[in-house]
């Protein structure tokens, strides 16, 4: 934080290092990235919410992985959203999604049994 006074006006410049983040490649370890699942809208909570998944996985594999963790049948509704805003296509690759949308080294995936965003 630095300040500069110009008579009645005080200019404050904030340096917030908490909002700066390293490039995505610096968070990739052994070709895996951290996925953080967050339940939304009454969906069942996972006991463990953080997982490491291969960067070569498709988003469909992420969906299937979450289904297995929740013990959902294929017919049970399940909607996944990145950063609480959009549903990626099932053929998207985790590495591409991570490169564009990671937050502090984690790919945040919200899940719900109803359409919560979009």
N, C-alpha and C positions, 0 to 999 in steps of 0.2 A: 504494500500500500504506500502510495506517495501522495503528498498534498502540495498544493500550490495556491497561494493566496493572491488575489487580485483585487484589493480593496474590500468591497462588501461580498464579493463572490469567492467562494472557496471551492476549488476543483480537487476532487479526490479521484485518483486512479487506483482501481483495485486490480490486484494480480491474484487470480484464483487458480491455483495449481490443481485443485480438486477436480475442476472441469476439463482440464487438459488430459489427454490420454495418449498412450503410445500407439504406434501403428499396429494394425492387427497382426502382422507377421511376428511381432515380438511376444504375442500371447500364445502362439501355436507351439505345443510341445509334443514331440513324438507323433506328429501328424494328427494331433487331437486338439479340440478346443472345448472350453467349458460352456455347457448349456445350463441355463437356470430356468426351471419350470415354475410358473406361478399360477395357482388356481384362481379362477375368476367366476363370479356369478353363481356361486353355490356348487361348483364342481368339487369332487372329492380332493382333499389335500394329499400330497405325497409325503411320506415320512422323510424321505431324502429328496431334496429338490435340485441339487447340483450334480451333474454328470459330465463325464468327458466322452465326447463322440468323435469319430474319425471325420476329418475334413472332407473326405471323399464321399461321405454318406449323402444320399438324396434326402430331401425334406420328407418324402414318403417314408423313408426308413426312420426318421425322427418320429413321425406320426405313429408308425407301428410300434416303435420302442415305447412311446408313452402309453399306447393302448395296453401293451403287455404289463407295464408298471402299474397301471390302474386296474388291471384285470378286466378290461372292457371286452365285450364281444364285438365282432366286426359290425354288427347292426346297431350298437350303441352310438348315439351322436357324440361327436368330439370335434371341436373347432379349435385350431391353433392360430395365434396371432403373434407377430413379431413386434416387440416393444409396444404392445397394446394398440396397434394401429392397422395392420393389414395381414391378410392370409397369403403366405407365399404359395406359389405353384408347387405341387408335389414333386415335380422333376427338378426344382431348384437344388443346387448343390450347397451343402453346409458351408464350405469354404467361401463361396461367393457371398452368401448371406452374412457370414461373420465379417468379412472384409468391409461390407457396407454398413452393417447395423450393430456391430458389437458395442457394448457399453462397459467401459473399464475392463475389457478382457473377457466379458461374458456375453453370450447370445441369450437375451431374455425372451422366453417364449411363454406367453400367457395362454392358458387353455380353459375351455368352457364347454358345457354341454348344450349351450344355446349360442346363437350368434350374438356376441357381446360388442364387437366393433365391426367396422367395415361397411 
